[in-house]
Amino acid sequence: MKKIKMGMVGGGPNAFIGAIHRMAAQLDGQIELVCGVFSSSPQRSYEYGRTLGLKASRCYRHFNDLLEQESSLPKSQRMELLAIVTPNHLHFQMASEAIKHGFHVISDKPATISLAQALTLARQLACSDVLYALTYTYTGYPMVKEARYRVHAGELGTIRKIIVSYQQGWLSGKNAESTKQASWRLDPEQAGLSCCMGDIGVHAANLAEYISGQSITHVCADLNTAYEHRALDDDGTVLLKFGDEIKGVLLASQVATGEENNLSISVYGDKGSLKWQQQNPNSLTLRYADSSMRVIRSGVANESSLAVANTRLPAGHPEGYIEAFANLYRNFAAQIRARQLVQPPCDKALDVPGIKEGIRGMMFIDSVVRASGSSQKWHAVQGAQLHD
């Protein structure tokens, strides 16, 4: 079985997420990096591509060069999949152009910097034979899939409340934006409407919707900045409604001093509850009204077929961020192979975030920013019904 040939745009020197994408894509031996544009500096892009072991002829200096020259190669040699790991403002343009050239796309979130762009991208995909994936990484964890299964199986009963929290401290310093990774996230021209909610709050919202299977329909939000000179939020609190019956709270902060990457979610029903924490990812805690607490461990009697399919190691061997990322790449690769063979993908390949989740993410960000700037309490999340 030949490897799927991947190109990358972004992810150059000192870019944390680019290295993660490359490791994840190649972990299962199903995808091979063959070309890329890795920097806005043409010379740095070329030089960095060479350090990755790419052929000189496929270390491109400009994005248009990559598309044109890869398209001109014989089908057996050209790139099949483009990974987009750039700042947010470039996601739409690059994904759109890749789709026009017939390349599959896997993109960092958010899908775009506006809801209008996300909807345009969805229409473009609907008229093409191209597949699209979005790296909502936390849906790749086995115990997140197990949590989803337990909720959908009715183990918790009727869901009443969801609390999701994502706390980081890396922007707590007054001059934190002097770093490359912080500067573009706090720049409206590159990040879009939001820093904190657009960067990590949207992950928390996606996790809440994924596990519960419910859409966030209304928000009441308060976004903040720790320092007046920052143009975008670095902290926020959002009250949530999932329809008429389920209430929730979403907390997100990048100025929570001392926090590393503390994402956690609790889901409460009338029969029981569950909790999952990203910093202890192999454990899923279940609590019940009339019996003792249970801790479900990755690889031990998991009931969800998706959890089993996305568990890589025997019980007791920690799996983490790169493995969850790799699950998305492996499952997307299976979708691409199925498309090439004109057959339905296997079950484990179906569970990959796509443009629908990208639209949901932009709806959430737009609604939260709008709600925070208004004196009105509740604001409807536009098009919430698309999460079917």
Number of C-alpha atoms within 10 A of each C-alpha: 5 9 13 20 18 24 25 28 26 21 25 23 15 10 16 12 16 22 15 16 24 20 15 22 27 17 18 13 12 16 21 18 21 21 27 30 27 30 24 15 11 15 15 16 23 23 19 19 26 16 9 12 12 17 13 12 10 19 26 24 21 19 20 14 15 22 23 11 14 20 17 11 11 9 10 9 12 20 26 22 26 25 27 27 25 24 21 25 19 18 22 21 12 21 24 19 14 23 22 15 14 17 25 23 25 26 28 22 27 30 31 27 26 20 20 13 18 25 17 13 22 18 12 15 19 11 9 11 13 20 20 25 24 24 25 25 21 23 23 28 27 32 30 26 24 23 26 22 21 20 22 14 11 13 18 22 16 15 21 16 19 25 19 24 22 27 23 22 17 18 21 19 12 13 12 13 18 10 10 11 15 15 14 19 23 22 17 16 13 17 23 22 23 23 27 29 31 27 19 24 31 25 24 24 24 23 22 27 18 20 22 19 16 18 24 26 21 25 26 23 25 17 21 17 18 16 14 9 8 16 14 24 23 29 23 21 20 22 18 24 24 23 13 8 10 18 17 20 19 22 20 27 29 27 20 18 14 11 15 14 16 17 23 20 20 19 23 23 20 14 15 21 24 23 20 21 21 19 14 14 20 24 19 20 17 22 17 17 12 8 8 8 14 13 13 18 18 27 20 11 10 18 15 18 15 23 23 19 15 25 22 17 12 11 14 11 11 13 19 17 17 18 25 23 23 24 29 28 28 24 23 28 20 21 24 21 17 15 15 9 10 9 10 13 18 11 13 19 22 14 16 22 21 20 20 18 24 28 25 28 27 27 23 27 27 21 21 30 21 16 23 20 11 14 8 11 12 17 19 17 22 17 12 19 12 11 15 8
